[in-house]
Amino acid sequence: MAKPPYSPPGSRREVRGWLADALVSLAETPSDASLIDDLLQRIVQLTADLVAPVSYASVTRTRDGAPTTVAMSSEIALAVDRAQYADRAGPCLDALDAGVPVAVPDIGATMAWPGFREAALTLGLRASLSIPLFAGAGVPIAALNLYSHDPDTMAPLTDRVWTVYDPERTRTGASDPTSADPGTEELVSGLVEAFAVRAVIQQALGMIMHQRNSTAEDAYLILRVKAAETGRSLIETAIVTRDHDDRPTAGT
């Protein structure tokens, strides 16, 4: 039986579809789980298949101190990624390091990354967007790289993604309009829901840090141990931890 889409507590949209579900699953999966690469491969393929402005997609992770493409929809995406790795500079690396999306609305006009620009233009690409992704620990673990032949169709997608990562960056008076592309809607919905999951886990980590005077890293390990001991998922354990009132009752 197919797994139904999961809507975490506090989310403002319902997750609809497999791409959104994969993004939520990534956010609630422990960051060191072996499942991560499988989820990233799924996200790449679904994004390339469903999001109309995207011609090719890939995912960059850091392995043994070096950036590596761990999932791709095409060798074309891999070639553009590798040009950035060779220069040790590019939008995918900046997104992974800074934890915010990095857009190149007109690759031909950018001067920041010559290796990236040359490789992308040679392969017929005209716009890109790299989106940081996070898993259970709440820190960026990968960059989802979206490459497109059409800058005009990528611009609305970029705007929508920025409303998720930085609402204050949205143009004055701009709303969050529904896209005509269902794939774009699903990607944005999944990112919104992933942030809702992240918020719950971070609230739980904050409680643990306060109660035990621990670091964020130690609090995450404590939450992982709790999940393992109880047989609950990370998000379920975070909800219980966040909502648990451990103040002593009267007479104790």
N, C-alpha and C positions, 0 to 999 in steps of 0.2 A: 504494500500500500504506500502511496506517495506521502511524503512528510508534508503536513499542512504548514503554511506560512505562520511564523511566530511573531506576535506583537508584544514587545516588552512593556512593562509598566511605565507609565509616564510618557509614552511616545505620542506624538501629535498626528501621526499618519499611520494608516494600516500598511503593513508590508504586503505587496501583491507581486507574486512571481518569483522565479528561481534566482534571478540576479539579486534582487533585494534581500531574499532569504539568505543567500550566500554571504552578503556583506554583514548581515546581522549575526550569522553564525560565526564569522571571523571575529567580530567584536566580543563575543562571549566565549571564545575558545582560548585556553591558556596560551600565552605567547610562545612557549617552548614545546607545544604539542606537535607531534609528527603529522597531524592532520592539516597543519597550516598550509603547506605547499599544495596539497590537493585542493584546498579551498581557493587559494590564489589562482591555480590553473582554471578552476571552474569560473571564477570571476572574470578572468581574461577572456575565455571563450564566449561566455554569455554577453559580455560587454561588446565584443567585436561583432557578435551575431545580432544583437538586439538594438544597440544604440545607433541610430541612423547616421549621425554625423561622423562616427568613428570608422575609419578604414582599417586600422590595425591597432592591436593592443598588446601590451607586455607588462610584466611586473619586475621591478628591480628590488633585490634584497642585498644586504651585506653579509658575505660569507668569508670567514677567515680574514677579516679586515679589508676585503675588496668587494666592490659592487658586482653583482651577478644577476643576469636575467634568469629567473627561475620558472617563468611561464611566458608564453607568447602565442599569438594567433597566426603569426607569419614570420618568415625569415627576414622580411623587410623591417619589421619592428626590431628584431634582434640586431640587424645591421646598424640601425640608428642608435640603439642603446650602446653598442660596442664603440661607436665613434665617440660617445660621451665618456665611456670608461677610459678609452685611450688618452683623452685629453684631461681626464680627472675633473671634468667640468661639463655641466649640462643641466637642463631643467629637471631631469629625473633625479639627479644627485642633489640638487638644491631642495626639491620637494621632500626627499627623504631626510635630509639634514635639518631643514627648518620646520618640518611638520605642517606646512601650509601648501595649498596648490600653487603650482607655477605654470602660468599660461604663456604660450608664444602665439599670439594671434596672427602674426605674419612672419613666418620663418625667414623669408627673403629679406626682411628689413632688420632682423636682429643682428647685433654686432657682438653680443656677449659670448657666444659659444661657436667659434668658427668651424670646429670639427663637426658639431651637431648640425649646423646650418648646411654645410657642404653635403654631408651624407643625406640629410632629409630632402634637400632640393634635388639632388641627383636621382633620388627614388620617387620624385613626384609629389612629395608631401609639402603642404603649405601652412599647416597649423598644428599645434600640439597642446596637450594639457596633461600635466603629471599631478596625480592626486595621492597624498599620503594616506595609507591605510594603517589601522591599528588593531591589535588583538587584545586579549584580556588584561594585560598589564597597563593598557591605556596609552602607551607610547608608540610612535610610528615604527612599524616593522617592515614596511614595504612602500614602494611608490607604484601606483597604477598609471601606466603611460598610455595616453590616447593620442594616436596620430591620424591626421585627416588630410584628404586632398582638397577639402573645401573650407576655407576660412569663414565664409559667411554662415555656414550651418554650425560651425564649432562655436561661434561667438555666443549664441544663446545658451548652449550647454555650459560653457565656461561661467557665464553669469549665474546660472542656476547652482552650480557647484559652489561658487563663492558665497551664495546666500546661506549655505550650510556651514561652511568653515568660518566665515566672518560676516555676520549679518550687517555690521556697521559699515562694511565696505560697499554695500548696496547703494546704488545711486539714490540721491535724495528724491523721495516721493515714489520710488520704484516699488512695485509689489513683487510677489513671488508667483508669476503667472503660470498657468498650466501649459506645458509644451504640447505642440502638435504631434510630437514623437513619443509614443508610448515607452520606448526604451529609455529615453532621457528621463521620463517621469519615474520609471522603475529604479534607475540608478540613483536619482536624487532622493527618492523615498527610502531606499536602502541605506544611504548615507545618513539621513535624518534619524532613522531607527537605530543605526549603529551608534550614533552619538547618544541616544537615549540609554542604550545598554551601557556605554562607557560611563555616563553620569551616575548610574546606579552603582556600578563597581567602584568608582572613585569615591562616592559617598561612604560606602562600606569601608574602604581603605582609610578614609579620613577618621572614621570612628575608631578603628583599630589603632591608628597612630596616636589618637588622643588618649585612649584607654590604657595603652601599653607604653606610651612614650617611645614609639618605635619609628624607624625610618619608613619611607614609602616602600622600599624594596623588602624590608622585613615584614611590613604589613601585607604585602602581596603574597609572600611565602606563607604567612599565617592563614590567609584566606584560602590558598591552594590546599593546605593541609586540612583545613576544616571541610573543604569540598570532598577530599579523598576519604576522610574519616566517616562522613555522613552519606557518601554515595550520591550527593547532589551535584548538579552542574555548577560551574563557577558563578553564573548569573543567579541561580537559585540560592546559592550560599550567600551571595552579596545581598540579595533582598532580605533574607533572614537576618543577616548581620546588621544591615541598615535599620531594620524595623524593630530589632530586639531592644528591649528596655531592661538593662541589668541593674537598675537602681534597687537597693534593698527595700523590701516591703516593711510596713510597720510591724514592730515587734521582733525584727530579725537583727 
